[in-house]
Amino acid sequence: MAVPPTQPTRTVAAEPAVPTRAPHPSLLLDVVLGLLVAVALPLAIVAIPNTISVVTALLPPGVSQIELIRAHGLALPSMVMTVPLAALIVRRLRAAPVLMAGLTLLAVADAAGGFADSALTVGVLRGAHGIGAGLLIPATLVAVWERPRMLRAVWAGMLATSLMAAQALALWPLDAATSWRVTLQPYPLLTGIALTLAAVYLVLRLKGGQDAAALPGPGPAERKRLLLAAVPSVGIAFLAFGTTFDWSPGLVILTALLAVAVLAGFASAGSFEGTDGRILAYTMLTVGVVILSMAAQVTYVELRGLGGPGLAALWPAFVLAGAAAVAAAVLANRLDDAVMPMTAAGGLVLVVAGLCTVRFLLPAAAGPVLIAPFVLLAAGSAVALSSALRLSGVGASLFALSLFFPGVLVGFLLGSGIQVARLKEAVVRSRGGASSQALVDAFVSALHLWALVGGGLVVVVIVLYALLARGSAAVRPGTADAEQAGVRAKERVPGAAGPGEAAQAADHAGEPERPAAGERPGVGPAADEQGSRSPEEPEVAEGPGTGPVVPSPMPSPEDSGEDGPADRGETGRGR
């Protein structure tokens, strides 16, 4: 019987597994995180202003006003020292538990604020506010880094919005205050909402199985830079506290300028990822120094006691500025990576334009006039932050954030030094008896001078951008220079690829990597381990100036102004 020929057995090599597309991230998780960012960032930034002097008339007898003002100003120095350490913690423990810890600390400090009875208690609680906020902000940044890129733009827009509105938000609950303790718990309901959202976010992360293990620790370069950022943070925090002990305005201004130079040196020498890291560090530092201090002084000058329209008339401008900031950051995020350096510089140009409007349009007797400077400042800083964050990795972003809050503190020192110097000049010119109008003119003059100084600082940074872009143009193929890509490839955890680098990592490895379960390519623990990427009248010379500029004791922020300085008119306030 004929036997059919048998086919030779052929060994078929097993085909390499084709990378499966990770499931699309949960829309519910992204929505919850977006809401959490929208609530938590303003809550953290509103802890910065020092507003205790607004309610000094409500203080019990025997309590030292100077000691209480000094203690109330400890929130910002505490935040400055916490952020670099919190950045290291959040890289090891993931964002969700650190978010819960920061908000829980804020909630406890709010609840305990109702029982404060001494300067020591106020200092402890305000320090707790600063530590909680210092944990919260790096945690929100890392949280959005694990999700779609658009959430980073939302984070940048909300940070810019929070900087613009922080002083007004801190003053708003004091309008009809009946107890001085309201300054220690201005928005307890908002804290509860944020804590609830953080709990939901934590449950969703655990349910998705993405928080079962702790984040791999940061790479050596990232850890070294974050520890390095703690050095100027601690030094500037203690220096700022020292300035509250009767330093002269000239010495405060000189100290602040030297601190800016030191922070710029750390931004140049300590940042990694080459040009992109420096651009981000310069952007964070500049926005920190200029925006919050400038917005605080504008808010003071436009209050009713100094002839302005008052807090109620300012809110439409704040709302429009916040909407413009988020929209501008999201739109800028849709552009190509190659134009991000130019976009970041363009955002700072808008900031300069906003400072020019402050110089030439303010003070204003009507709220709508404030829309122009508020929108320009908020949208410009949001675009600059969003574009600079787009260029870098999570490690470089946390390093830049560690320089941001020392910049905020230095900005307040510089702004308050200029303000007190102008007020003392007005007193000297009046031979010790400055009129109400002379004091108003001094406040306005200080605002204009600070706008000029801040604008000059921003222009210097724009020039630095141009020089950096020229130096890196020859090696930037699209989104990062070749040298940076090499550094990132060495520090990246095996199997991880950052945004826009998956194909490049596959070429170097020889074959594609399968993403971990529940992760998107380039997102998650492995990718994160890249490690390289109204009061009425501001306080005059008397009293300490810890942190933010503080207004003088007044019974209500929105007093009618009849007993205060002259009402504003065409000739009522100098420019």
PyMOL commands that set and color helices and strands:
alter all, ss='L'
color gray80, all
select helices_A, chain A and resi 27-45+52-58+65-72+75-93+95-113+119-145+150-174+180-184+188-207+220-242+249-270+274-301+304-306+311-333+337-361+367-391+394-429+436-472+482-491+502-509+525-528
alter helices_A, ss='H'
color red, helices_A
deselect
rebuild
show_as cartoon
